[in-house]
Amino acid sequence: MQFLINLIASGDGGVPLFLECGNGNDNDQAKFARLLSNFKKQVNFDSIFVADSALYTADNLLVIEHLKWITRVPLSIKAAQLYVREIPDSELIKTDIEGYKAVEKESNYGGIKQKWIIIESKARKEADLKQLAKKILKNEEKANVLLTSLSQRKSENRTEIKAVFECEQKKLKYHSLVLKDVSKTTDKKNKKKVYKATIVLEKKSDKIESEKKKAGRFILATNVLKNLSPSEILTAYKGQQSCERGFRFLKDPLFFADSVFLKYPSRVETLAMLMGLSLLIYSIGQRQLRANLKQNNTGVKNQLGSLTDRPTLRWIFQCFQGIHLVVLNGVKQIVNLTDSRSETLNYFSKHCQKYYILSG
């Protein structure tokens, strides 16, 4: 059975605050706004909702106009396409986040007053330009094959030569085949009069420059018009990764089955609730561990042997494998509880320490 989980998590640690099990064939865009509105009715505190671009539709914005939100603008929107392609580099200002530049613009998309933050990522731009160069090269190879094929093509019908040319050149994105002439000649084999095209290959310079300008750029939107700088908006949006990490946790076969075979919807809902509770416990434990490490200005060793104050709880679980409780003559003993493991336990709660018989 295919099913989906709608999840709302806190920005400071990815703690799940709301979970709903839904049909795997449901439309995300149609449900997002309703979910946020329902959540706000149940949990009444001042907050800003951060979501991906699936939320950003004119209908959804009307539904959540009473909420504060930050989301990504789909580049399928014409105004967004124009901004990422036409904003000059000189307008972009460095943000407080290394490698990012941004500029604010007003928008009234969907009839909702908001501001758009056009952002350029240096790292993303470099990656996009490399990918673009590969696409242009591949397109040029394809164009040269077409050029050879069309230049060698002969036909007794002049109109056919032009029709084939028009059809084939539409397949090219970054290059153009320019028809210079259709001349009459004599076929050497059958001595018939035939037509041949004279064609040259040219780059679509305007198209390529437009794609280069677009590289590394995206747009964030918010209806919080004051008190939020571009850096704060970007930081809040990047915090959405905590929710994505929650989904990775739920889908990880190391924690749950990679396939679900349940007959009744009620059992699927029960499983989803158990998954949500597991994520709740996991994220709170991880959040508490990181907070304690930061408070004590220390860390634990990661997979590379370097100290980190942001370990994953999954890594800690792996570090604690092989610890056993042994009872000899009625005396309980812990086997393989090394000094480093004991030190790590100091940053967990007393209840966790008591489990390892370290605290009374």
C-alpha positions as CSV (number, residue, x, y, z in Angstrom):
1,M,0.0,0.0,0.0
2,Q,1.3,3.4,-0.9
3,F,0.9,6.2,1.6
4,L,2.4,9.6,2.5
5,I,3.2,11.4,5.7
6,N,2.6,15.1,6.1
7,L,5.0,16.5,8.7
8,I,5.5,19.8,10.4
9,A,8.7,20.1,12.4
10,S,10.3,22.8,14.6
11,G,13.1,24.8,13.0
12,D,15.4,24.3,16.1
13,G,16.1,20.7,16.0
14,G,13.6,19.2,13.7
15,V,11.2,18.0,16.5
16,P,8.0,16.8,14.9
17,L,5.0,19.0,15.9
18,F,2.4,17.6,13.6
19,L,2.0,14.4,11.6
20,E,-0.7,13.2,9.3
21,C,-1.0,10.0,7.3
22,G,-2.5,10.5,3.8
23,N,-3.1,8.7,0.6
24,G,-0.1,8.2,-1.6
25,N,-2.0,9.6,-4.6
26,D,-3.0,12.9,-2.9
27,N,-1.9,16.2,-4.4
28,D,0.7,17.9,-2.1
29,Q,-0.2,21.4,-3.4
30,A,-3.8,21.1,-2.6
31,K,-3.2,19.9,1.0
32,F,-0.4,22.1,2.2
33,A,-2.4,25.2,2.9
34,R,-5.2,23.3,4.8
35,L,-2.6,21.5,6.9
36,L,-0.9,24.7,8.0
37,S,-4.3,26.3,8.8
38,N,-5.4,23.3,10.9
39,F,-2.1,23.2,12.7
40,K,-2.3,26.9,13.6
41,K,-5.8,26.3,15.1
42,Q,-4.4,23.6,17.4
43,V,-1.1,25.3,18.4
44,N,-1.5,28.9,19.1
45,F,1.9,30.5,19.3
46,D,3.7,33.1,17.1
47,S,5.5,31.3,14.4
48,I,6.6,31.5,10.7
49,F,5.8,28.5,8.5
50,V,8.6,27.5,6.1
51,A,7.7,25.2,3.2
52,D,9.0,24.2,-0.2
53,S,7.7,25.5,-3.5
54,A,4.7,23.1,-3.5
55,L,3.0,25.6,-1.2
56,Y,3.4,28.5,-3.5
57,T,0.2,28.7,-5.6
58,A,-2.3,31.6,-5.8
59,D,-5.1,29.5,-4.2
60,N,-2.9,28.4,-1.3
61,L,-1.7,31.9,-0.6
62,L,-5.2,33.1,-0.2
63,V,-6.0,30.3,2.3
64,I,-2.9,31.1,4.5
65,E,-3.0,34.9,4.2
66,H,-3.6,35.1,8.0
67,L,-0.4,33.1,8.6
68,K,3.2,34.2,8.4
69,W,5.1,32.2,5.9
70,I,8.4,31.8,3.9
71,T,8.5,29.6,0.8
72,R,10.3,29.1,-2.5
73,V,8.9,30.6,-5.6
74,P,8.6,28.1,-8.5
75,L,10.6,29.3,-11.5
76,S,7.7,28.2,-13.7
77,I,6.1,31.5,-12.8
78,K,6.8,34.0,-15.6
79,A,7.7,36.9,-13.3
80,A,10.2,34.7,-11.4
81,Q,11.8,33.6,-14.7
82,L,12.3,37.3,-15.6
83,Y,13.9,38.2,-12.3
84,V,16.5,35.4,-12.2
85,R,17.5,36.1,-15.8
86,E,17.4,39.9,-15.9
87,I,18.5,41.1,-12.4
88,P,22.1,42.5,-13.0
89,D,24.9,41.4,-10.8
90,S,25.3,45.0,-9.6
91,E,22.0,44.8,-7.8
92,L,22.8,41.8,-5.7
93,I,24.2,42.6,-2.3
94,K,26.3,40.3,-0.1
95,T,24.3,38.7,2.8
96,D,25.6,37.7,6.2
97,I,25.8,34.1,5.0
98,E,29.1,33.3,3.2
99,G,28.6,32.7,-0.5
100,Y,25.2,34.3,-0.9
101,K,24.1,37.5,-2.5
102,A,20.5,38.8,-2.6
103,V,18.1,41.7,-3.5
104,E,14.6,42.4,-2.4
105,K,11.7,43.1,-4.7
106,E,8.0,43.7,-4.1
107,S,5.4,41.3,-5.4
108,N,1.6,41.0,-5.4
109,Y,1.3,37.5,-6.7
110,G,-2.1,35.9,-6.1
111,G,-3.3,39.3,-4.8
112,I,-1.2,38.9,-1.6
113,K,1.3,41.6,-0.7
114,Q,4.7,40.0,-0.2
115,K,8.4,40.5,-0.9
116,W,10.5,38.3,-3.1
117,I,14.2,37.7,-2.3
118,I,16.2,37.0,-5.4
119,I,19.2,35.0,-4.2
120,E,22.4,33.9,-5.9
121,S,24.5,31.1,-4.4
122,K,28.2,31.1,-5.4
123,A,28.6,27.4,-5.0
124,R,25.3,26.6,-6.8
125,K,26.3,29.0,-9.6
126,E,29.6,27.3,-10.2
127,A,27.9,23.9,-10.3
128,D,25.2,25.2,-12.6
129,L,27.7,26.7,-15.0
130,K,29.6,23.4,-15.2
131,Q,26.4,21.6,-15.9
132,L,25.4,24.2,-18.5
133,A,28.8,23.8,-20.3
134,K,28.2,20.0,-20.5
135,K,24.7,20.6,-21.9
136,I,26.0,23.1,-24.5
137,L,28.7,20.6,-25.6
138,K,26.3,17.8,-25.9
139,N,23.8,20.0,-27.9
140,E,26.7,21.0,-30.2
141,E,27.5,17.4,-30.9
142,K,23.9,16.7,-31.7
143,A,23.7,19.9,-33.9
144,N,26.8,18.8,-35.9
145,V,25.2,15.4,-36.6
146,L,22.0,17.1,-37.8
147,L,24.1,19.6,-39.9
148,T,25.9,16.8,-41.7
149,S,22.7,14.8,-42.2
150,L,20.7,17.8,-43.6
151,S,23.6,19.1,-45.7
152,Q,23.8,15.7,-47.5
153,R,20.1,15.3,-47.9
154,K,18.8,15.5,-51.5
155,S,15.2,15.8,-52.7
156,E,13.4,16.4,-56.0
157,N,11.0,18.6,-54.0
158,R,12.4,22.0,-52.8
159,T,9.5,22.3,-50.3
160,E,10.4,19.0,-48.7
161,I,14.0,20.1,-48.0
162,K,12.7,23.2,-46.2
163,A,10.1,21.3,-44.2
164,V,12.6,18.7,-43.0
165,F,15.0,21.5,-42.0
166,E,12.4,23.4,-40.0
167,C,11.3,20.2,-38.2
168,E,14.9,19.1,-37.3
169,Q,16.2,22.4,-36.1
170,K,13.5,22.7,-33.4
171,K,15.3,19.8,-31.6
172,L,18.2,22.1,-30.7
173,K,18.2,24.2,-27.6
174,Y,21.5,26.1,-27.6
175,H,22.3,26.2,-31.3
176,S,20.6,27.2,-34.5
177,L,20.8,25.7,-38.0
178,V,20.6,28.6,-40.4
179,L,19.3,27.8,-43.9
180,K,21.5,29.9,-46.3
181,D,20.3,28.5,-49.6
182,V,18.4,25.7,-51.3
183,S,20.2,25.1,-54.7
184,K,19.5,22.9,-57.6
185,T,22.1,20.3,-58.6
186,T,22.4,17.1,-60.6
187,D,22.5,13.8,-58.7
188,K,25.7,12.0,-59.8
189,K,24.1,8.5,-59.6
190,N,20.8,8.9,-61.5
191,K,21.5,12.2,-63.2
192,K,18.3,13.7,-61.9
193,K,17.8,17.3,-60.9
194,V,17.6,17.5,-57.1
195,Y,17.7,20.1,-54.4
196,K,20.3,20.5,-51.6
197,A,20.5,22.8,-48.7
198,T,23.4,25.0,-47.7
199,I,23.3,25.2,-43.9
200,V,25.5,26.8,-41.2
201,L,25.6,26.2,-37.5
202,E,25.4,29.1,-35.0
203,K,25.2,29.3,-31.3
204,K,22.1,30.9,-29.7
205,S,24.2,33.5,-27.8
206,D,21.3,35.3,-26.2
207,K,19.9,32.0,-24.9
208,I,23.2,30.9,-23.5
209,E,23.9,34.2,-21.8
210,S,20.4,34.1,-20.3
211,E,21.1,30.7,-18.9
212,K,24.4,31.8,-17.5
213,K,22.8,34.7,-15.8
214,K,20.2,32.4,-14.2
215,A,22.8,30.0,-12.9
216,G,22.8,29.7,-9.1
217,R,19.7,31.9,-8.6
218,F,16.5,31.2,-6.9
219,I,13.7,33.2,-5.2
220,L,12.2,33.1,-1.7
221,A,9.0,34.8,-0.9
222,T,7.4,35.9,2.4
223,N,4.5,37.9,3.6
224,V,6.5,39.2,6.6
225,L,7.3,42.6,5.1
226,K,9.3,44.0,8.0
227,N,11.8,42.9,10.6
228,L,13.2,40.1,8.4
229,S,16.4,40.7,6.4
230,P,17.3,38.6,3.4
231,S,19.9,36.7,5.5
232,E,17.3,35.8,8.1
233,I,14.8,34.7,5.5
234,L,17.5,32.5,3.8
235,T,18.6,31.1,7.2
236,A,15.0,30.2,8.0
237,Y,14.5,28.5,4.7
238,K,17.7,26.5,5.0
239,G,16.4,25.3,8.3
240,Q,13.7,23.4,6.4
241,Q,16.4,20.7,6.0
242,S,15.6,19.5,9.5
243,C,12.2,18.4,8.2
244,E,13.8,16.7,5.3
245,R,16.2,14.9,7.6
246,G,13.1,13.7,9.5
247,F,11.7,12.2,6.3
248,R,15.1,10.5,5.6
249,F,14.9,9.0,9.1
250,L,11.4,7.7,8.5
251,K,12.4,6.1,5.2
252,D,15.7,4.7,6.3
253,P,15.5,0.8,6.2
254,L,17.9,0.7,9.2
255,F,15.1,2.1,11.4
256,F,12.0,0.8,9.6
257,A,11.1,-1.7,6.8
258,D,11.8,-0.3,3.4
259,S,8.5,-1.7,2.2
260,V,5.2,-1.8,4.0
261,F,2.8,-4.7,3.6
262,L,-0.4,-3.8,5.5
263,K,-3.9,-4.7,4.5
264,Y,-6.0,-2.1,6.2
265,P,-5.8,1.7,6.2
266,S,-6.2,1.7,10.0
267,R,-3.0,-0.4,10.4
268,V,-1.1,1.9,8.0
269,E,-2.2,4.9,10.2
270,T,-1.1,3.0,13.3
271,L,2.3,2.4,11.7
272,A,2.6,6.0,10.7
273,M,1.9,7.1,14.2
274,L,4.6,4.8,15.6
275,M,7.0,6.1,13.1
276,G,6.1,9.7,14.1
277,L,6.6,8.9,17.8
278,S,9.9,7.3,17.1
279,L,11.0,10.4,15.2
280,L,9.8,12.5,18.1
281,I,12.0,10.6,20.6
282,Y,15.0,10.5,18.3
283,S,14.9,14.2,17.5
284,I,14.4,15.3,21.1
285,G,17.3,13.0,22.2
286,Q,19.6,14.4,19.4
287,R,18.6,18.0,20.2
288,Q,19.3,17.5,23.9
289,L,22.7,15.9,23.2
290,R,23.8,18.7,21.0
291,A,22.6,21.4,23.4
292,N,24.5,19.8,26.3
293,L,27.7,19.5,24.2
294,K,27.4,23.1,23.1
295,Q,26.8,24.2,26.7
296,N,29.9,22.4,27.9
297,N,31.9,23.6,24.9
298,T,32.9,20.1,23.9
299,G,32.1,17.4,21.5
300,V,32.3,13.7,20.6
301,K,34.3,12.1,17.9
302,N,32.6,11.6,14.6
303,Q,33.3,9.0,11.9
304,L,36.5,10.7,10.9
305,G,37.8,10.9,14.5
306,S,37.3,14.7,14.7
307,L,35.4,16.3,17.6
308,T,31.9,17.6,16.7
309,D,29.2,19.2,18.8
310,R,26.6,18.2,16.2
311,P,26.7,14.4,16.1
312,T,23.7,12.5,14.9
313,L,22.0,10.2,17.4
314,R,22.3,7.5,14.8
315,W,26.1,7.7,15.0
316,I,25.8,7.5,18.8
317,F,23.7,4.4,18.5
318,Q,26.4,2.8,16.3
319,C,29.1,3.8,18.8
320,F,27.2,2.0,21.6
321,Q,26.8,-1.3,19.8
322,G,28.4,-4.3,21.5
323,I,27.6,-3.2,25.1
324,H,26.1,-6.0,27.1
325,L,24.6,-6.6,30.5
326,V,26.2,-9.7,32.2
327,V,24.9,-11.2,35.5
328,L,27.5,-13.3,37.4
329,N,26.5,-14.7,40.8
330,G,23.7,-12.2,41.0
331,V,25.9,-9.3,40.3
332,K,25.1,-7.1,37.3
333,Q,28.1,-5.9,35.2
334,I,28.3,-3.8,32.0
335,V,30.7,-5.2,29.4
336,N,32.5,-3.0,26.8
337,L,31.4,0.3,28.4
338,T,34.6,2.1,27.7
339,D,35.7,5.5,29.1
340,S,34.8,7.3,25.9
341,R,31.3,5.8,26.0
342,S,30.9,6.7,29.6
343,E,32.0,10.2,28.8
344,T,29.4,10.5,26.1
345,L,26.7,9.3,28.5
346,N,27.4,12.3,30.7
347,Y,25.7,14.4,28.1
348,F,22.4,12.4,28.3
349,S,19.7,12.5,30.9
350,K,19.9,10.7,34.3
351,H,17.3,8.2,33.0
352,C,19.6,7.3,30.1
353,Q,22.6,7.0,32.4
354,K,20.6,4.8,34.9
355,Y,19.9,2.4,32.0
356,Y,23.6,1.7,32.0
357,I,23.7,1.5,35.8
358,L,25.8,4.7,36.0
359,S,23.4,6.7,38.1
360,G,21.3,5.7,41.1
